[in-house]
């Protein structure tokens, strides 16, 4: 199974790592200067422990997707890829020519999983977002009763929302691949940080 991963920071990369752990050939497409997470608390130029742990087992492909040459390479790869994982604002994939409609037209068997912060509908849909924002807007921060000066505090032990979203992505991709084995067709999967955060709060 070949996976094209267009993702940064934690949720998308951890999902790609899980797929790589299960044997997928994950090609992480990065900007030519590298994804930003490489430069947080570096121990060597362009390397940090968190980036390495989240991207183990992958191959890196630096490309400038704002250029016709970069998009052409992706379009060729997408013709034979099995999966695309992307986490970005909903407007970004289309602007870069890596949206579901463009890539699936070349490869109807493609499984395309798009993770956003707030989903595809509603007034917040085009906003970027991170784990801490999803914790705040869904009430996770208030759930542990950690209040300082009247303000709920972030759950500090781990970025819960990012990791739950990543498991959701990986599980959904596996389900879609099983569906493809039965039907021969791919599909688009939509996940979000907010949906993951709400799913955590069943109690």
N, C-alpha and C positions, 0 to 999 in steps of 0.2 A: 504494500500500500504506500503510495507516494503522497505526501502532504506538502502543500505550499502554505507556509505560515507567514502571514503579514500581521505581526503583532509586536507589542512592546510592553515593558514593565512586568506585570505578574500574571494576570488572568489568562491571556492568550498564550504566553510562553509556557506557563505551567501545563496548560492543556496539551500543547504540542509536545512537551516533555513526556507526559503520560502516554501519548500515542507512540512516541519514540521508544519508550520503555516496553511497549507491547509489540515492538518490531517494525513499526512504520519507518519509512525513509522520509525524514522531515527536513525540508529545505526552508530555512528561515531567511526570508527576504528582508534585508536591512537597507537603510539609506547608505550611500557610499561612505559616509562618515561614521556609520555604526549607530545602533539604537541608543537613545539617551541613557538607558539604565546602565550601560557599560561604564559611565563616567561618574557614578555615585560611589564615593568612598573607594576609589581605585587603589589597588595594591601594585598594579603595573599599568602602563598606558593602555587605556581602553578595556581594562579587565577589572571586575570585582567579583567577590565570592558569590553574591546573590545572582548576578547575571550568569555566572558559570553553572550554578546549581539549577537554575531555571531553564537552561538551554543545552544541557548535556545531551549527547546522542544525536545532535542535529548537525546539518551542514549549513554554513552561512553563505548567502549569495548577496553581495552588495550591489544594488542597482539604483539608478535614479529613475523613478517611475514617472517623473514629470517630463521625461524625454521620450520621443517616439521609439528610440532604440531600446530603452529599458522596458517599455510596454510590449514591444515586439518579442522580446525574450520571454516575458511572462506569458504572453498569448501562445507561444510555441510550447512552453512547458505545460500550460493548462490543458492542451489537447490530449495529453496522456496522463495527467495527474488524476488521482482518485478523490482528493479532499483539498479544500481550501479552508483555512482558519484565519479569520481577520477580526481584530478588535479596533474599532475606530468610530468616529461620528458617522451617522448614516450618509452624510453627503460626501465623505471622503472616497469610498470605493469608486463611485461613478466618475468623480473628477480625475481619478488616476487610471480609469479604464480597467479596473479589476473588480467590478461589481458582478453580481450573480448573473444578470441578464447577458452581459458581454461574454463572460467565460463559459456559461452553460450553453450558449449558442454554438460554441465551438466543440463542446464536450457535454452532451446531454446526460452522461453517466456521472457527472461531477456532483459530489456532496459538498455543499458550501455552507459553512457555519459562520455567521456574522454576530459578534458580540458587541453591544453598545452599552452605554451607561444607563440610559433611561428608556430603551425600547424604541419602536418606530412610530409611535403615535403620541399625541398629546403635546402640550406647549413646551416641554423640556426635551423633546426628542433630538434636537440638534446640538444639545449642550454636551461638552466633554465631561467626564467624571472619573473619579477614582474610588477606591475602597472606602476611604474616610467619608466621602460625600454620600455614598450609598448607605453607610452606617448611620449617618445623621438623618437623612430624609426618611428612612424607613423605621427609625426608632431603636435600632440595635444599641446605639450609644446610651440611650436612657434605660435599657433593659437590665443593666447590671447595677444601677443605683449609684454609679460613680459620678458625683456632682461636685464641681468646684465653682464657687461663686455663682451658683444657679445655672451653670452650663454643664450638660452631660459631656462626659469624656470618652474619647475613642477607646475601643477595646484594643489594648496594646499588645497582647501576647502574639498575635499573628494577624495578617490581613484576611480576616475570615471571609469577607465577601468575595474577594479575588479568588480565593482557593475554591470556594463553593461554585462560583461561576465556572472555573476551570474544569472541575469534575462534571458539571452539567454539560459543558462543551464536549468533553471527551466521551461521555456516555451517549450523548445525542448523536455524535459522529458514528459511534459503533452501531447504534440502532439504525441509522440511515444506511450504513454499509450493508447491514443484514437485509434491510428492505431492498437495496439495490441487487443483492444476490438473488432475491426472489422475483423481482420485477424487471431488472435491467435498467432502471431509471434512477437518476440522482434526484436531489432535492435541495431546497434552501432551508436551513435551520436558523431561527432567530432566538438568541439568548440575550440577557442583559444583567448588569450588576444589580439593578433594583429588584428584578424578579428573583435573582438568587438570594438577595438579602431578605426578601419577604418570605421565601420558601424556608429560610432558616428559623422562622419565628412561629412555627405551628403551635407552640405551647402558649 
